């Protein structure tokens, strides 16, 4: 019975994560920290992370993304939790 419950829980977690795919988010660059590979974004709600609109710091998956934007830029990005950290997976200036 315990094995069944564990398998069921893992199956539901897999199904849930499949439906919680990332989606493009609109935001504005407030700060860039090249030394720590972080960016501060004022953003609209992030559905897949169950977050309201706010300003917050994200780690970037690829530090090269930081060279493509500057403070004040309007951006479209995708974010998710990677190894427990809120991480920008893609970033495009508008």
C-alpha positions as CSV (number, residue, x, y, z in Angstrom):
1,X,0.0,0.0,0.0
2,X,2.8,2.4,0.8
3,X,4.5,1.7,-2.5
4,X,1.2,2.4,-4.3
5,X,0.8,5.8,-2.5
6,X,4.4,6.8,-3.3
7,X,4.0,5.8,-7.0
8,X,0.7,7.7,-7.1
9,X,2.3,10.8,-5.5
10,X,5.2,10.8,-8.0
11,X,2.8,10.4,-10.9
12,X,0.7,13.3,-9.8
13,X,3.8,15.5,-9.3
14,X,4.9,14.7,-12.9
15,X,1.5,15.5,-14.3
16,X,1.3,18.7,-12.3
17,X,4.7,19.9,-13.5
18,X,3.7,19.2,-17.1
19,X,0.8,21.6,-16.8
20,X,2.9,24.2,-15.0
21,X,5.0,25.0,-18.1
22,X,6.7,28.3,-18.3
23,X,5.0,31.1,-20.2
24,X,6.3,34.5,-21.4
25,X,6.2,37.2,-18.8
26,X,6.4,41.0,-19.4
27,X,8.7,42.9,-17.1
28,X,11.1,45.8,-16.7
29,X,14.8,45.6,-15.8
30,X,15.5,47.4,-12.5
31,X,19.0,46.3,-11.7
32,X,21.7,44.0,-13.1
33,X,24.4,42.3,-11.0
34,X,27.0,40.8,-13.3
35,X,29.2,39.6,-10.5
36,X,26.4,37.4,-9.1
37,X,24.6,36.6,-12.4
38,X,21.4,38.2,-11.1
39,X,18.8,40.5,-12.4
40,X,16.1,42.5,-10.6
41,X,12.8,42.6,-12.6
42,X,9.5,44.3,-12.0
43,X,7.1,41.8,-13.5
44,X,3.5,40.9,-14.1
45,X,2.1,37.8,-12.4
46,X,4.0,34.5,-13.0
47,X,1.4,31.8,-13.2
48,X,3.7,28.8,-13.2
49,X,5.4,30.0,-9.9
50,X,2.1,31.2,-8.4
51,X,3.4,34.7,-7.9
52,X,1.7,38.1,-8.0
53,X,3.1,41.0,-9.8
54,X,6.1,42.4,-8.0
55,X,9.7,43.4,-8.2
56,X,12.2,40.7,-7.3
57,X,15.7,39.3,-7.9
58,X,16.3,36.3,-10.2
59,X,19.3,34.2,-11.0
60,X,19.9,33.9,-14.7
61,X,20.4,30.5,-16.3
62,X,22.9,31.9,-18.8
63,X,25.0,34.9,-17.7
64,X,25.4,36.0,-21.3
65,X,21.7,37.1,-21.2
66,X,22.7,40.0,-18.9
67,X,24.7,41.6,-21.7
68,X,21.6,41.8,-23.9
69,X,19.6,44.2,-21.7
70,X,20.1,47.3,-19.6
71,X,18.4,49.0,-16.7
72,X,15.1,50.4,-17.8
73,X,14.5,48.0,-20.7
74,X,11.1,46.4,-21.1
75,X,11.6,42.6,-21.5
76,X,9.9,39.4,-22.1
77,X,11.2,36.5,-20.0
78,X,10.5,33.0,-18.8
79,X,11.3,31.9,-15.3
80,X,11.1,28.8,-13.2
81,X,12.5,27.2,-10.1
82,X,15.9,25.6,-10.8
83,X,17.6,23.7,-8.0
84,X,15.5,25.7,-5.6
85,X,16.4,29.1,-7.1
86,X,14.1,31.4,-9.0
87,X,15.8,31.5,-12.4
88,X,15.3,33.4,-15.6
89,X,15.5,30.8,-18.4
90,X,15.1,33.2,-21.3
91,X,15.3,37.0,-21.6
92,X,14.5,39.2,-24.6
93,X,14.4,43.0,-24.8
94,X,11.2,44.4,-26.4
